Amino acid sequence: MNKSRFAEVFGGEGRVSLPDAPEIRFIKALAAGKEEEAAALFDNEKQFGGTSAVDTPHGRYEGLDGIKECVRTWYSFFKAEKGEVEVVTQTRGGCRSALEFVFHFYFADGSEKAVPMALAADLRDGLKRLDEVRTYMNVKWFPEYPQYRKPIFKEKKTHELRTEMTSGVMPYYFDLVHNKGMDNIPDLMTRTGQVVHGGYEPGEIRVLDAEEMQKEAAERRKERNFFTGFPLKEFVGLQMETIIDDGRICCVEWEQVITKRGREERHRLSEPGISFYERAEDGYLKSYRIIDYAYTEGNIDWDKAPISREEAEKINYLG
């Protein structure tokens, strides 16, 4: 397994504090196809109610039998024969943990594809075992992979931007993107050191000096962009579901609630996502790494989706 560009840029010494943590043991068992070993990290029932689960972009697997099935069928969704995992960052807070990792898929023709992924884990039994794991991946890596993911968390009928639940630069970030637009994010990027663009989507990961980044941002702002130049709240609202923050990285799991304008003008659907916001030494951001389904709605094969288009359009719709 060759070291990935993702690990080269975002990993390094001290980024993984507990190499033997249950969430890491789970993804390694998943990669090795060890059903019993993966399932042994869970009980059938969660510690405080509900059924244990692994939720992936291609389906949700509940209970010990479901978790074993997830491991057993994992590679079939990627048309791969086997794989290995490269753990890059680990963020722990409270009884949750977030991992960023690269899954190296190996195919029958001898080729390899290194795909950056993430997971959020709900921990139990003194942080030694797992209640639930949710994995995330940019689906553009695999065009034949299921392109629709049903929301994970409880459905919302209203949107409330609860910025007080975050700290440091993060309340300002969420207020900025919701009320001004994503092209204003450079205002919250570090002015010293380096800034990183890219991460989970296919394409180049760029490392820039802060001054160079600001110059590029000024050029982009001269013309409003369809995707980034408008307040996010006009089209969708990010509903923050979990926050895992260790002071260096803030990881947020979220689902989008869709406005009438978002549906009619941009055909948006509510789907889950995860973001990692890495702070620089000065408290501003040096990187924001996002996995979402933004503007992939046109690629969905509804005959293969877990629910109908009509059902999907009703979930978390505020119109």
ZAMARGU-4260 file (C-alpha; in steps of 0.2 Angstrom, whole numbers, plus 5000, padded with zeros to 4 digits):
<rodrens>
0) 5000/5000/5000 | 5008/5016/4994 | 5005/5032/5005 | 4991/5042/4998 | 4991/5061/4994
5) 4977/5063/5007 | 4987/5055/5021 | 5003/5065/5015 | 4994/5082/5017 | 4982/5079/5032
10) 4991/5065/5042 | 5007/5064/5051 | 5013/5062/5069 | 5001/5064/5083 | 4985/5064/5071
15) 4980/5047/5078 | 4980/5047/5097 | 4973/5029/5100 | 4978/5017/5086 | 4969/5002/5095
20) 4952/5012/5097 | 4937/5002/5092 | 4932/5013/5078 | 4950/5009/5070 | 4948/4991/5074
25) 4931/4991/5065 | 4938/4998/5048 | 4952/4987/5049 | 4941/4972/5051 | 4930/4978/5037
30) 4945/4979/5025 | 4950/4962/5030 | 4933/4955/5028 | 4932/4948/5046 | 4914/4948/5050
35) 4915/4941/5068 | 4929/4952/5073 | 4919/4968/5067 | 4903/4962/5075 | 4912/4958/5092
40) 4914/4977/5094 | 4895/4979/5096 | 4881/4972/5106 | 4865/4968/5096 | 4857/4982/5106
45) 4864/4999/5110 | 4869/5003/5128 | 4855/5015/5131 | 4842/5009/5118 | 4840/5005/5100
50) 4848/4993/5089 | 4867/4994/5085 | 4870/4998/5067 | 4883/5002/5053 | 4876/5016/5041
55) 4885/5017/5024 | 4881/5027/5008 | 4875/5011/5000 | 4863/5005/5015 | 4860/5004/5033
60) 4864/4987/5043 | 4856/4984/5060 | 4860/4972/5073 | 4874/4959/5074 | 4868/4949/5059
65) 4867/4965/5049 | 4884/4971/5053 | 4891/4955/5048 | 4882/4956/5031 | 4889/4974/5029
70) 4907/4967/5031 | 4903/4952/5020 | 4896/4962/5005 | 4907/4978/5007 | 4918/4975/4992
75) 4904/4970/4980 | 4898/4988/4980 | 4914/4994/4973 | 4918/4980/4961 | 4934/4977/4970
80) 4942/4961/4976 | 4951/4967/4992 | 4958/4982/5001 | 4968/4990/5014 | 4965/5005/5026
85) 4976/5020/5029 | 4971/5029/5045 | 4974/5048/5043 | 4966/5058/5057 | 4957/5054/5073
90) 4946/5066/5082 | 4938/5061/5099 | 4926/5071/5110 | 4914/5065/5123 | 4907/5048/5118
95) 4910/5050/5099 | 4925/5048/5088 | 4928/5054/5070 | 4940/5046/5058 | 4947/5052/5041
100) 4955/5037/5032 | 4959/5031/5014 | 4952/5015/5008 | 4964/5007/4995 | 4954/4996/4984
105) 4962/4982/4973 | 4953/4976/4957 | 4954/4960/4947 | 4964/4969/4933 | 4978/4973/4946
110) 4973/4992/4947 | 4971/5001/4963 | 4960/5016/4969 | 4964/5026/4984 | 4948/5034/4990
115) 4947/5046/5005 | 4933/5041/5017 | 4927/5046/5034 | 4917/5039/5048 | 4908/5045/5064
120) 4907/5032/5078 | 4895/5032/5094 | 4905/5024/5108 | 4900/5014/5123 | 4906/5004/5138
125) 4919/5018/5143 | 4924/5021/5125 | 4930/5003/5122 | 4916/4997/5111 | 4904/5004/5098
130) 4885/5008/5097 | 4884/5014/5079 | 4896/5019/5065 | 4892/5030/5050 | 4903/5030/5035
135) 4905/5043/5022 | 4912/5044/5004 | 4911/5056/4989 | 4901/5045/4977 | 4909/5053/4962
140) 4924/5041/4965 | 4912/5027/4958 | 4900/5032/4945 | 4890/5015/4946 | 4889/5016/4965
145) 4872/5021/4973 | 4870/5040/4970 | 4856/5043/4983 | 4858/5041/5002 | 4843/5042/5013
150) 4844/5054/5028 | 4850/5046/5044 | 4844/5057/5058 | 4826/5061/5063 | 4816/5072/5050
155) 4815/5090/5053 | 4800/5102/5049 | 4809/5118/5053 | 4827/5124/5052 | 4837/5132/5066
160) 4855/5136/5064 | 4862/5132/5081 | 4879/5140/5080 | 4880/5142/5099 | 4884/5123/5099
165) 4900/5126/5091 | 4916/5136/5097 | 4930/5147/5091 | 4929/5150/5072 | 4915/5138/5069
170) 4900/5149/5073 | 4907/5162/5062 | 4909/5150/5048 | 4891/5143/5048 | 4884/5161/5050
175) 4895/5166/5035 | 4890/5152/5023 | 4872/5153/5027 | 4869/5172/5027 | 4882/5177/5014
180) 4888/5163/5004 | 4903/5150/5002 | 4913/5162/4992 | 4916/5172/5009 | 4925/5157/5017
185) 4942/5165/5013 | 4938/5178/5026 | 4940/5165/5040 | 4955/5156/5033 | 4972/5158/5041
190) 4983/5173/5036 | 4999/5164/5041 | 5006/5148/5036 | 4998/5137/5023 | 4980/5134/5017
195) 4974/5117/5010 | 4961/5116/4996 | 4952/5100/4992 | 4952/5083/5000 | 4937/5071/4998
200) 4932/5074/4980 | 4942/5067/4965 | 4955/5079/4960 | 4970/5089/4966 | 4974/5093/4984
205) 4982/5110/4984 | 4993/5117/4997 | 4995/5136/4996 | 5003/5150/5006 | 4989/5161/5014
210) 4994/5176/5004 | 4992/5166/4988 | 4975/5160/4993 | 4968/5177/4997 | 4974/5183/4980
215) 4965/5169/4971 | 4949/5172/4982 | 4949/5190/4977 | 4949/5185/4958 | 4935/5172/4961
220) 4924/5185/4969 | 4924/5197/4954 | 4910/5186/4947 | 4897/5177/4957 | 4897/5159/4956
225) 4881/5148/4954 | 4887/5136/4967 | 4896/5148/4980 | 4891/5166/4977 | 4874/5166/4986
230) 4868/5163/5004 | 4866/5145/5007 | 4850/5148/5017 | 4841/5153/5000 | 4842/5135/4995
235) 4846/5123/5009 | 4849/5124/5028 | 4863/5114/5036 | 4855/5105/5051 | 4869/5100/5062
240) 4866/5083/5070 | 4883/5079/5079 | 4898/5089/5083 | 4915/5081/5088 | 4928/5093/5092
245) 4945/5091/5100 | 4950/5109/5098 | 4961/5106/5083 | 4948/5098/5071 | 4929/5101/5072
250) 4919/5087/5064 | 4901/5090/5060 | 4888/5078/5054 | 4873/5086/5046 | 4858/5084/5035
255) 4851/5097/5023 | 4833/5104/5025 | 4828/5110/5008 | 4819/5127/5004 | 4806/5129/4990
260) 4819/5139/4980 | 4832/5125/4982 | 4819/5112/4976 | 4813/5122/4961 | 4829/5131/4955
265) 4842/5118/4960 | 4832/5101/4962 | 4840/5098/4979 | 4836/5083/4990 | 4840/5081/5008
270) 4855/5069/5010 | 4868/5067/5025 | 4885/5074/5025 | 4900/5076/5036 | 4913/5090/5037
275) 4930/5092/5045 | 4936/5110/5049 | 4954/5111/5054 | 4960/5126/5064 | 4977/5134/5061
280) 4988/5140/5075 | 4980/5158/5075 | 4962/5150/5077 | 4957/5153/5059 | 4954/5138/5047
285) 4968/5130/5037 | 4957/5117/5029 | 4939/5113/5027 | 4935/5095/5020 | 4917/5091/5015
290) 4908/5075/5010 | 4891/5079/5003 | 4879/5075/4989 | 4878/5093/4982 | 4872/5093/4964
295) 4872/5075/4961 | 4853/5073/4961 | 4853/5072/4942 | 4864/5055/4943 | 4852/5046/4954
300) 4844/5029/4946 | 4828/5029/4956 | 4825/5011/4951 | 4840/5006/4962 | 4837/5019/4976
305) 4830/5012/4993 | 4815/5024/4992 | 4805/5032/4977 | 4809/5050/4971 | 4792/5055/4978
310) 4796/5049/4995 | 4814/5057/4995 | 4807/5074/4989 | 4796/5075/5005 | 4810/5072/5018
315) 4816/5088/5026 | 4807/5099/5013 | 4802/5116/5020 | 4793/5122/5004
</rodrens>
